[in-house]
């Protein structure tokens, strides 16, 4: 859960610096922070995949229906709450970055950049969930991560494309809904 807060805190800092008088130093600082933000952004959406742990200890084919067990409902409630918080933090973070992009470039380019951000975040969730890489591995082992992605993409039984599409759709849906709910009238 801590790692889900990191991109939101970073995007808040970027927005704070952006709203001050911009200097060469602050621009360099914001650029570096944007890179770090992008590396940590998938951690927030990753929490959505934690829902699988609700089902992990229950036998779906057993004689007793697992959904009658209160432990299942405790686990599902906890992981669902964590998933929602992660998606909200991710979405709020991207909304902050999108707001700054709208001031720098036209709205169509900023929407395309947000689409790329959502796609990269979805790929990052895949990398974390299935290949078990962490955010800092992007810097320390980028070649191995790339090889894993190519191997997964080319594997006959790969779910990479479908999984990335699902996470992208969930993030996009959350982004659109939250954007509509927080839109200011007249802007």
N, C-alpha and C positions, 0 to 999 in steps of 0.2 A: 504494500500500500504506500510505503514511503516513496518508492520509485515512481509511483503515479503522480505524486505531487511535484516531483522535480521539473518536468516540462512546464507545468503551470507556473511554478515559481520563476523559472527562467524566462518564460514569455512575458510575465508581469514585469520583470526587471528590464527586459528589452523594451517593452512599451514605455516604462518610466524614462529610460534613457532617450527613446525616440521623441518623447514629448518635451524634452529639454532642448536647449540650444545645441544643435548638432555641430560637432567638431570632427576633425580627422580622427582623433583618438577615440571619440565616442562611436564613430562609424566602424572603426576597426574592431572595437570592443563588441559592438552589436553583431558584426559579421561572425566573430568567433562564437559568441553566445548562440547565434542562430544555428551554427553547426552542432554545438553541444545539444541544443534543444532538439534538433532533428534526430540525433542519436538516441536520446532518452524518450522521445515522444511515444514509440511503440509500447513502452512499459505501462502506460496508462490504459491503452486499449487492450493490452495483453490480459488484463484482469477479467475481461469478458470470457476468455477461454478457461478461467478457473472454475466455471460452472461444472465442468466435467467431473470435478472432485466430489460433487454431490452424489454422483451415481457410482462412483468407483468401488465402494464397499458393499454394494447391494447386488444380489443376484437377480437379474432380470427374468431368469427362467425358473426361479425357485417356486416352491409350493405356496409361499405366502407372498402376497403382492407387496413389493418394497415400499410403495407409497403409503402404506398403512403404518409403517414404522415412523415414529415421531423423530427419531434421529435423522432420518432422511430429510424431513421438513426443516429441522434446525440447520442442517448443512446447506440445503438449498437456499434457505432464507439468507444465511450469512454470505454465501458465494454470490447470490443474486445482488445483494446490497453492495458488495465489493465491486461486482461487474458494473453496476449502474454508476457508482462513484468514479470508477476508472474511466468509463465512457464520458461522463460529465466533465471530468478534469481534462481529458484529451480534447473534447469539443470546445470547451472554454478557452483552452490554450490556443487552439487553431483559430478560433474567432478573434482572439487578440492579434495574432499575426496577420490574419486577413484584413483586419481594420487598418493596420499599418500599410499593408500592401496596397490597399485602395487609395491611400494618400500618395503613394509613389508611382503607381502605374494605373492604366485604365482597368475598369472592372472586369473585363473579359480576360485579360492577362492574369489578374489576381485570382479569378475563379479557376483558371487553368493551373496556376501554381498550387492552389488549395487541393485540386484534384490530384496533382502529382504528390503532394504531401500525404494525402490520404492513402494513395497507392503505396508509397514508400513505408508508411506506418503499417499498413496491412502486411507487406512483405516482412517487415521487422517483427511483427507478431508471429508470423509463420516461422521465421528463423529462431525465435525464442522458444516457441512451443514445441516444434518438432526437431530442430537441430540443436536446441539447448545452448545457443550462443547468447551472450550478454551484450549490453550496449557498448562496453569498453572493448569488447573483442573486435568491433569494427575498426578500431585503430591498431590493435595488437595482432590481429589475424585476419585481415581483410581477404587475403588470397584463399584461405581455407573456407571462409564463409561463401565466397564466390563459387568455389569448386562444389561445395555442398548444394548450393542453389542450382547450379547447372546439372548436377547429378540427379537432384530431386525432380527438376523439370523434365529431364529425359527418361526417368524411370517409368516403366510400363504401368505400375500401380500407383503412380504419384497422385496425390490429392492437392498438390501445391496450388495449381491455378484455381481450382474450385474453392479451396480454403481462403486464399487471398481475396477472391471475388466475394465470398460471404462476409469476411471481416471488413472489406471495403464498403460493401452495401450497408452493413450495420453502422459503421462510422459515418457514412454519408447520410444515412437516415437520421442519425442522432444530430449531425451537424445541421441539416436542413431544418429539423424540428426546433432545435434550440435557437437557431438563427431567426426563425420566424417568430418564436416566442419573445425574443429579446430585441427585435427590430424596433427602432424608434420611428414613430410616425413622422412622415414627411422627409425621411432620409433614405 
